[in-house]
Amino acid sequence: MELLAQAADNALDGLKALGAGLGYGLAAIGPGVGIGLVVGNAITAMARQPESAGMVRTTMFLGIAFTEALALIGFVVFILLNFA
């Protein structure tokens, strides 16, 4: 009976780790797509108006930073789910 309870605990731990990893993987998709869109549109804007490239580049880096914050929040949630 004790062996069955231990197996159930191990299975539960495995499922928690799988769920946390899957959750973080899905949480990383959004920022990845977002950063791709930000950089792609910034490159298009710089190609169309080279004289405003400095302002566009600054705005692009701000957009990347804010989008990357979403990935960091997902990572923190992943860590909390794994160790809480």
DSSP file (Angstrom, degrees, kcal/mol; ACC not computed):
  #  RESIDUE AA STRUCTURE BP1 BP2  ACC     N-H-->O    O-->H-N    N-H-->O    O-->H-N    TCO  KAPPA ALPHA  PHI   PSI    X-CA   Y-CA   Z-CA
    1    1 A M     >        0   0    0      0, 0.0     4,-1.8     0, 0.0     5,-0.1   0.000 360.0 360.0 360.0 -40.6    0.0    0.0    0.0
    2    2 A E  H  >  +     0   0    0      1,-0.2     4,-2.0     2,-0.2     5,-0.1   0.855 360.0  55.2 -66.3 -34.3    2.8    2.4    0.8
    3    3 A L  H  > S+     0   0    0      1,-0.2     4,-2.2     2,-0.2    -1,-0.2   0.874 106.1  51.7 -65.6 -37.7    4.5    1.6   -2.5
    4    4 A L  H  > S+     0   0    0      2,-0.2     4,-2.1     1,-0.2    -2,-0.2   0.892 109.3  49.5 -66.2 -40.3    1.3    2.6   -4.3
    5    5 A A  H  X S+     0   0    0     -4,-1.8     4,-2.1     2,-0.2    -2,-0.2   0.883 111.0  49.9 -66.3 -38.1    1.1    5.9   -2.4
    6    6 A Q  H  X S+     0   0    0     -4,-2.0     4,-2.4     2,-0.2    -2,-0.2   0.899 110.2  50.3 -67.0 -40.3    4.8    6.7   -3.3
    7    7 A A  H  X S+     0   0    0     -4,-2.2     4,-2.4     1,-0.2    -2,-0.2   0.888 110.0  50.8 -64.4 -38.9    4.1    5.9   -7.0
    8    8 A A  H  X S+     0   0    0     -4,-2.1     4,-2.3     2,-0.2    -2,-0.2   0.899 110.1  49.4 -65.8 -40.1    1.1    8.2   -6.9
    9    9 A D  H  X S+     0   0    0     -4,-2.1     4,-2.4     2,-0.2    -2,-0.2   0.906 111.5  49.1 -64.3 -41.5    3.2   11.0   -5.4
   10   10 A N  H  X S+     0   0    0     -4,-2.4     4,-2.3     2,-0.2    -2,-0.2   0.903 111.3  49.4 -64.2 -40.8    5.9   10.5   -8.0
   11   11 A A  H  X S+     0   0    0     -4,-2.4     4,-2.4     2,-0.2    -2,-0.2   0.903 110.8  50.3 -64.8 -40.7    3.3   10.6  -10.8
   12   12 A L  H  X S+     0   0    0     -4,-2.3     4,-2.3     2,-0.2    -2,-0.2   0.910 110.1  49.6 -64.3 -42.3    1.9   13.8   -9.3
   13   13 A D  H  X S+     0   0    0     -4,-2.4     4,-2.2     1,-0.2    -1,-0.2   0.906 111.3  49.9 -62.1 -41.4    5.3   15.4   -9.2
   14   14 A G  H  X S+     0   0    0     -4,-2.3     4,-2.4     1,-0.2    -2,-0.2   0.906 110.7  48.5 -63.8 -42.0    6.0   14.4  -12.8
   15   15 A L  H  X S+     0   0    0     -4,-2.4     4,-2.7     2,-0.2    -1,-0.2   0.865 109.9  52.6 -67.6 -35.6    2.7   15.8  -13.9
   16   16 A K  H  X S+     0   0    0     -4,-2.3     4,-2.5     2,-0.2    -2,-0.2   0.921 111.4  46.2 -64.1 -43.2    3.4   19.1  -12.1
   17   17 A A  H  X S+     0   0    0     -4,-2.2     4,-2.5     2,-0.2    -2,-0.2   0.901 113.3  49.4 -66.0 -40.5    6.7   19.4  -13.8
   18   18 A L  H  X S+     0   0    0     -4,-2.4     4,-2.5     2,-0.2     5,-0.2   0.922 112.7  47.2 -64.0 -44.3    5.2   18.6  -17.1
   19   19 A G  H  X S+     0   0    0     -4,-2.7     4,-2.5     2,-0.2    -2,-0.2   0.899 112.7  48.8 -64.7 -41.0    2.4   21.2  -16.7
   20   20 A A  H  X S+     0   0    0     -4,-2.5     4,-2.4     2,-0.2     5,-0.2   0.920 113.3  47.1 -65.7 -43.1    4.9   23.8  -15.5
   21   21 A G  H  X S+     0   0    0     -4,-2.5     4,-2.3     2,-0.2    -2,-0.2   0.905 113.6  47.6 -64.8 -41.5    7.2   23.2  -18.4
   22   22 A L  H  X S+     0   0    0     -4,-2.5     4,-2.4     2,-0.2    -2,-0.2   0.898 111.2  52.4 -65.6 -40.5    4.3   23.2  -20.9
   23   23 A G  H  X S+     0   0    0     -4,-2.5     4,-2.1    -5,-0.2    -2,-0.2   0.915 111.3  45.4 -62.4 -43.3    3.0   26.4  -19.4
   24   24 A Y  H  X S+     0   0    0     -4,-2.4     4,-1.7     2,-0.2    -1,-0.2   0.896 110.6  54.4 -69.1 -37.8    6.3   28.2  -19.7
   25   25 A G  H  X S+     0   0    0     -4,-2.3     4,-0.7     1,-0.2    -2,-0.2   0.921 112.0  43.8 -60.0 -42.9    6.7   27.0  -23.2
   26   26 A L  H >X S+     0   0    0     -4,-2.4     4,-0.9     1,-0.2     3,-0.5   0.857 111.0  55.0 -69.9 -34.0    3.4   28.4  -24.2
   27   27 A A  H 3< S+     0   0    0     -4,-2.1    -1,-0.2     1,-0.2    -2,-0.2   0.773 105.4  53.9 -69.1 -24.7    4.1   31.6  -22.2
   28   28 A A  H 3X S+     0   0    0     -4,-1.7     4,-1.6     1,-0.2    -1,-0.2   0.677  95.2  68.8 -83.3 -17.5    7.3   32.0  -24.3
   29   29 A I  H <X S+     0   0    0     -4,-0.7     4,-2.4    -3,-0.5     5,-0.2   0.936  96.2  52.5 -66.4 -45.7    5.5   31.8  -27.6
   30   30 A G  H  X S+     0   0    0     -4,-0.9     4,-2.7     1,-0.2    -1,-0.2   0.939 111.3  43.4 -59.2 -52.6    3.7   35.1  -27.2
   31   31 A P  H  > S+     0   0    0      0, 0.0     4,-2.8     0, 0.0     5,-0.2   0.864 111.9  56.0 -62.7 -33.4    6.8   37.3  -26.5
   32   32 A G  H  X S+     0   0    0     -4,-1.6     4,-1.8     2,-0.2    -2,-0.2   0.934 111.9  41.7 -62.9 -44.6    8.7   35.5  -29.2
   33   33 A V  H  X S+     0   0    0     -4,-2.4     4,-2.3     2,-0.2    -1,-0.2   0.908 114.5  53.2 -66.6 -41.7    6.1   36.4  -31.8
   34   34 A G  H  X S+     0   0    0     -4,-2.7     4,-2.5    -5,-0.2    -2,-0.2   0.912 108.8  47.6 -61.9 -43.9    5.8   39.9  -30.3
   35   35 A I  H  X S+     0   0    0     -4,-2.8     4,-2.6     1,-0.2     5,-0.3   0.894 110.3  53.6 -65.1 -39.0    9.5   40.6  -30.5
   36   36 A G  H  X S+     0   0    0     -4,-1.8     4,-2.3    -5,-0.2    -1,-0.2   0.910 111.0  45.9 -60.7 -41.9    9.5   39.4  -34.1
   37   37 A L  H  X S+     0   0    0     -4,-2.3     4,-2.5     2,-0.2     5,-0.2   0.915 112.5  50.2 -67.3 -42.7    6.7   41.8  -35.0
   38   38 A V  H  X S+     0   0    0     -4,-2.5     4,-2.0     2,-0.2    -2,-0.2   0.944 115.2  42.1 -61.1 -48.7    8.4   44.7  -33.3
   39   39 A V  H  X S+     0   0    0     -4,-2.6     4,-2.6     2,-0.2     5,-0.2   0.912 114.1  51.8 -67.9 -42.0   11.8   44.2  -34.9
   40   40 A G  H  X S+     0   0    0     -4,-2.3     4,-2.0    -5,-0.3    -1,-0.2   0.925 112.7  44.5 -60.7 -44.8   10.2   43.5  -38.4
   41   41 A N  H  X S+     0   0    0     -4,-2.5     4,-2.4     2,-0.2    -1,-0.2   0.850 111.9  53.5 -69.7 -32.9    8.1   46.6  -38.3
   42   42 A A  H  X S+     0   0    0     -4,-2.0     4,-2.6    -5,-0.2    -2,-0.2   0.911 108.5  49.3 -66.2 -41.3   11.1   48.7  -37.0
   43   43 A I  H  X S+     0   0    0     -4,-2.6     4,-2.1     2,-0.2    -2,-0.2   0.909 111.4  49.7 -63.5 -41.0   13.2   47.5  -39.9
   44   44 A T  H  X S+     0   0    0     -4,-2.0     4,-1.9    -5,-0.2    -2,-0.2   0.922 111.7  48.4 -62.4 -43.8   10.4   48.4  -42.3
   45   45 A A  H  X S+     0   0    0     -4,-2.4     4,-2.4     1,-0.2    -2,-0.2   0.903 111.9  48.8 -64.3 -40.9   10.1   51.8  -40.8
   46   46 A M  H  < S+     0   0    0     -4,-2.6    -1,-0.2     1,-0.2    -2,-0.2   0.848 110.8  51.2 -68.0 -32.9   13.9   52.4  -40.9
   47   47 A A  H  < S+     0   0    0     -4,-2.1    -1,-0.2    -5,-0.2    -2,-0.2   0.860 113.7  44.2 -71.6 -34.0   14.0   51.3  -44.5
   48   48 A R  H  < S+     0   0    0     -4,-1.9    -2,-0.2     1,-0.3    -1,-0.2   0.867 130.7  20.6 -78.3 -36.6   11.2   53.7  -45.5
   49   49 A Q    ><  +     0   0    0     -4,-2.4     3,-1.6    -5,-0.2    -1,-0.3  -0.711  64.4 175.3-134.5  83.3   12.5   56.7  -43.6
   50   50 A P  G >  S+     0   0    0      0, 0.0     3,-1.5     0, 0.0     4,-0.2   0.772  76.7  67.1 -61.1 -25.9   16.2   56.4  -42.8
   51   51 A E  G 3  S+     0   0    0      1,-0.3     3,-0.3     2,-0.1    -5,-0.1   0.733 102.0  46.9 -69.9 -19.7   16.3   59.9  -41.3
   52   52 A S  G <> S+     0   0    0     -3,-1.6     4,-2.2    -7,-0.2    -1,-0.3   0.139  77.8 112.4-103.7  20.2   14.1   58.7  -38.4
   53   53 A A  H <> S+     0   0    0     -3,-1.5     4,-2.7     1,-0.2     5,-0.2   0.852  72.3  55.8 -62.8 -35.8   16.1   55.6  -37.7
   54   54 A G  H  > S+     0   0    0     -3,-0.3     4,-2.0    -4,-0.2    -1,-0.2   0.929 110.9  42.8 -63.6 -46.0   17.4   56.8  -34.3
   55   55 A M  H  > S+     0   0    0      2,-0.2     4,-2.3     1,-0.2    -1,-0.2   0.901 115.5  49.6 -67.3 -40.3   13.9   57.4  -32.9
   56   56 A V  H  X S+     0   0    0     -4,-2.2     4,-2.5     1,-0.2    -2,-0.2   0.904 109.9  51.3 -64.8 -40.8   12.6   54.1  -34.4
   57   57 A R  H  X S+     0   0    0     -4,-2.7     4,-2.3     2,-0.2    -1,-0.2   0.906 110.1  49.1 -64.1 -41.5   15.5   52.2  -32.9
   58   58 A T  H  X S+     0   0    0     -4,-2.0     4,-1.9     1,-0.2    -2,-0.2   0.930 113.4  46.3 -62.8 -45.2   15.0   53.7  -29.5
   59   59 A T  H  X S+     0   0    0     -4,-2.3     4,-2.4     1,-0.2    -2,-0.2   0.866 110.0  55.0 -65.1 -36.0   11.3   52.8  -29.6
   60   60 A M  H  X S+     0   0    0     -4,-2.5     4,-2.6     2,-0.2    -2,-0.2   0.926 107.3  49.0 -63.3 -44.7   12.1   49.3  -30.9
   61   61 A F  H  X S+     0   0    0     -4,-2.3     4,-2.3     1,-0.2    -1,-0.2   0.877 110.8  50.7 -65.5 -36.0   14.3   48.6  -27.9
   62   62 A L  H  X S+     0   0    0     -4,-1.9     4,-2.4     2,-0.2    -1,-0.2   0.923 110.9  49.0 -64.2 -43.4   11.6   49.8  -25.5
   63   63 A G  H  X S+     0   0    0     -4,-2.4     4,-2.2     1,-0.2    -2,-0.2   0.894 111.1  49.7 -62.7 -40.1    9.1   47.6  -27.2
   64   64 A I  H  X S+     0   0    0     -4,-2.6     4,-2.7     2,-0.2    -1,-0.2   0.910 110.5  50.7 -64.2 -42.1   11.5   44.6  -27.0
   65   65 A A  H  X S+     0   0    0     -4,-2.3     4,-1.4     1,-0.2    -2,-0.2   0.925 112.5  45.3 -63.4 -44.7   12.1   45.3  -23.3
   66   66 A F  H  X S+     0   0    0     -4,-2.4     4,-0.7     1,-0.2    -1,-0.2   0.884 114.9  48.0 -67.5 -37.2    8.4   45.4  -22.5
   67   67 A T  H >X S+     0   0    0     -4,-2.2     4,-0.9     1,-0.2     3,-0.8   0.886 109.1  53.2 -69.5 -38.2    7.7   42.3  -24.5
   68   68 A E  H 3X S+     0   0    0     -4,-2.7     4,-2.0     1,-0.2    -1,-0.2   0.788  96.9  67.7 -67.6 -26.4   10.6   40.5  -22.9
   69   69 A A  H 3X S+     0   0    0     -4,-1.4     4,-2.2     1,-0.2    -1,-0.2   0.853  95.0  57.3 -60.9 -33.2    9.1   41.3  -19.5
   70   70 A L  H <X S+     0   0    0     -3,-0.8     4,-2.1    -4,-0.7    -1,-0.2   0.900 105.5  49.2 -64.0 -40.0    6.2   39.0  -20.4
   71   71 A A  H  X S+     0   0    0     -4,-0.9     4,-2.0     2,-0.2    -2,-0.2   0.885 110.1  51.3 -66.3 -37.5    8.6   36.1  -20.9
   72   72 A L  H  X S+     0   0    0     -4,-2.0     4,-2.3     2,-0.2    -2,-0.2   0.884 108.0  51.7 -67.0 -37.4   10.3   36.9  -17.6
   73   73 A I  H  X S+     0   0    0     -4,-2.2     4,-2.3     1,-0.2    -2,-0.2   0.915 109.6  50.7 -63.4 -41.9    6.9   36.9  -15.8
   74   74 A G  H  X S+     0   0    0     -4,-2.1     4,-2.1     1,-0.2    -2,-0.2   0.876 109.5  50.8 -61.6 -37.6    6.2   33.5  -17.4
   75   75 A F  H  X S+     0   0    0     -4,-2.0     4,-2.4     2,-0.2    -2,-0.2   0.897 108.6  50.9 -67.5 -40.4    9.5   32.2  -16.2
   76   76 A V  H  X S+     0   0    0     -4,-2.3     4,-2.6     2,-0.2    -2,-0.2   0.913 110.5  49.1 -63.8 -42.0    8.8   33.4  -12.6
   77   77 A V  H  X S+     0   0    0     -4,-2.3     4,-2.5     2,-0.2    -1,-0.2   0.901 109.5  53.1 -63.4 -39.7    5.4   31.6  -12.7
   78   78 A F  H  X S+     0   0    0     -4,-2.1     4,-1.9     2,-0.2    -2,-0.2   0.924 110.6  46.4 -59.7 -45.6    7.2   28.5  -14.0
   79   79 A I  H  X S+     0   0    0     -4,-2.4     4,-2.2     1,-0.2    -2,-0.2   0.911 112.1  51.0 -63.9 -42.7    9.7   28.6  -11.1
   80   80 A L  H  X S+     0   0    0     -4,-2.6     4,-1.4     1,-0.2    -2,-0.2   0.898 110.6  48.5 -62.9 -39.9    6.9   29.2   -8.5
   81   81 A L  H  < S+     0   0    0     -4,-2.5    -1,-0.2     1,-0.2    -2,-0.2   0.856 113.5  47.9 -69.1 -33.3    4.9   26.3   -9.9
   82   82 A N  H  < S+     0   0    0     -4,-1.9    -2,-0.2    -5,-0.2    -1,-0.2   0.870 123.7  28.2 -74.7 -36.1    7.9   24.0   -9.7
   83   83 A F  H  <        0   0    0     -4,-2.2    -2,-0.2     1,-0.2    -1,-0.2   0.405 360.0 360.0-111.2   2.4    9.1   24.9   -6.2
   84   84 A A     <        0   0    0     -4,-1.4    -1,-0.2    -5,-0.2    -3,-0.1   0.446 360.0 360.0 -96.5 360.0    5.9   25.9   -4.4
